[in-house]
Amino acid sequence: MKIAPAGTMTEGTGHHHLIIDGQPLPKGEVVPANDKSLHFGKGQTETRITLPPGEHTLTLDFGDGAHRSYGPEMSKTIAIHVK
């Protein structure tokens, strides 16, 4: 897979979405646009986020140019603790 901006519908390309305190999405499901789903539609590969103290999960979900998830096989979830 290659990173490309949102709207690029070339096979084998897409961009990242960071889902905060959520799970990987099924293949083909559109990643919602809300405060718990950060879209990196310009092809960004890094960001800074601020979370309240406590336990959280961060899921990096790779999606196509129309924000449709490539599925759990193209995502990774980690658990973190914020002090």
C-alpha positions, 0 to 999 in steps of 0.5 A: 500500500502507498499513502495518497491523499483522500479522493485518490482512488488508485488501487493500492493507495489510501490514508490513515485514520486514528480511531480513539477508544474504538475498534478496527472497522470492517472492510468497506465501512466508512470511517466516521468523521467525528472527534474520535476519528482523526482523518489524515486525508492529506497523507499525513503520517504523524500528529499530536493528540491530547487525551484525558488521564486514564486508559485509552486505545488508539487504532490506526485504520488504513482506508481508501480515498473514499475513507472506506476501511481496508479492514482489521487486517490493515489496522493496528490497535494499541492500549495506552495509559495517560498520566 
